[in-house]
Amino acid sequence: MKLPKIERSYIEITLKALRKEFKSDQLFYALEGVQPSLTKYGFLLMTETDVVLSIHKGSIMPSGTIEKIPFAKIKEVDFDIIPIPINPFGVNEGIIYLTHKKGFGSKKLTIRDVTVSRLDSLVEQLRYAANQNN
């Protein structure tokens, strides 16, 4: 499969960051290109025990950071679809809302730009994994 140059570079950045964090025998169950923050893009990955957000930092020397969220800490998973009548930029309309325990309180993440065709299965997998570990 041939990918555009920018997408290939994002995947290479993500793989470099993942090699630092994970063992080579660890399995990944889902990979989806998303927008984990308003200004940065990355990937959502699901492992056996964690949800992993890979966030790309663009600059002269691009890099990627990894944020791991254990399934045991996930409190709530919800989703939404933004209706876009005219979509000239090809923006994916799915949003995942993820609430997890952090310190003394909880943190809410809004993960945008999820492909609508994959949204149901990702939310179902996240809810199933969170319920299994709680």
C-alpha positions in Angstrom: 0.0 0.0 0.0 1.4 3.4 -1.0 0.9 6.3 1.4 1.5 10.0 1.0 4.9 11.3 2.2 3.4 13.2 5.2 1.4 10.2 6.4 4.5 8.0 6.0 6.5 10.4 8.2 3.8 10.4 10.8 3.8 6.7 10.9 7.6 6.6 11.2 7.5 9.1 14.1 4.9 7.0 15.9 6.9 3.8 15.4 10.0 5.4 16.9 8.1 6.6 20.0 6.4 3.2 20.3 9.7 1.3 20.2 10.9 3.2 23.2 7.7 2.4 25.2 6.8 -1.2 24.3 8.3 -4.6 24.0 8.5 -6.2 20.6 6.2 -9.1 21.6 3.3 -6.8 22.7 0.1 -7.0 20.6 -1.9 -4.0 19.3 -5.6 -4.5 18.6 -6.6 -1.3 17.0 -4.9 1.6 15.2 -6.8 4.7 14.1 -5.5 8.1 12.9 -7.1 10.7 15.2 -6.8 14.2 16.5 -6.1 13.8 20.3 -5.9 17.6 20.9 -7.1 20.7 19.0 -3.8 21.4 17.4 -2.0 18.1 17.1 -2.6 14.9 15.2 -1.7 11.3 16.1 -2.9 7.8 16.5 -5.1 5.9 18.9 -3.8 2.4 19.6 -5.3 -0.3 21.8 -3.1 -2.9 23.5 -4.0 -5.7 25.8 -4.0 -3.4 28.9 -3.9 0.2 27.7 -5.3 2.8 25.4 -2.3 4.6 23.8 -2.5 8.1 22.3 0.5 8.9 20.1 0.7 12.7 19.6 2.8 14.2 16.9 4.7 17.4 17.6 5.5 19.2 14.4 8.5 21.5 14.2 11.9 21.6 12.5 12.7 18.3 14.3 9.3 16.5 14.5 8.7 14.0 17.3 6.0 12.0 18.9 4.9 11.5 22.5 3.0 8.6 24.0 0.2 8.8 26.6 -0.9 5.5 28.1 -4.2 5.2 29.8 -4.8 1.8 31.5 -8.2 0.2 30.9 -8.6 -0.1 34.7 -8.6 3.7 35.0 -11.2 4.4 32.3 -14.5 5.5 33.9 -16.7 6.4 30.9 -16.6 6.1 27.1 -19.0 8.0 24.9 -19.1 9.1 21.3 -20.7 11.6 19.0 -21.0 12.3 15.3 -20.7 15.9 14.0 -23.0 16.5 11.1 -21.0 18.4 8.4 -23.2 19.2 5.4 -20.4 20.3 3.2 -17.0 18.6 3.9 -14.5 20.0 1.5 -11.5 19.1 3.6 -12.4 15.5 4.2 -12.6 15.8 8.0 -13.8 12.7 9.7 -16.9 13.4 11.8 -16.5 11.0 14.7 -15.6 12.1 18.3 -14.8 9.8 21.2 -15.2 11.2 24.8 -13.0 9.4 27.2 -13.1 10.0 31.0 -10.4 8.4 33.1 -9.0 8.6 36.7 -6.0 10.9 37.1 -4.6 11.7 40.5 -7.4 12.8 42.9 -9.9 13.5 40.2 -10.7 12.6 36.6 -9.6 13.8 33.2 -11.8 14.1 30.2 -10.3 13.6 26.7 -11.9 14.5 23.5 -10.5 12.5 20.6 -11.6 14.0 17.3 -11.3 13.1 13.6 -12.3 9.4 14.1 -13.5 7.6 10.9 -17.3 7.2 11.3 -17.2 3.6 9.9 -14.8 2.6 12.7 -16.4 4.7 15.4 -18.8 2.0 16.7 -16.3 -0.8 16.8 -13.7 1.4 18.6 -16.2 2.6 21.2 -17.4 -1.0 21.7 -13.9 -2.3 22.2 -13.1 0.5 24.6 -16.2 -0.1 26.7 -15.7 -3.8 26.8 -12.0 -3.5 27.9 -12.9 -0.9 30.5 -15.7 -3.0 31.9 -13.5 -6.1 32.0 -10.9 -4.3 34.1 -13.2 -2.5 36.5 
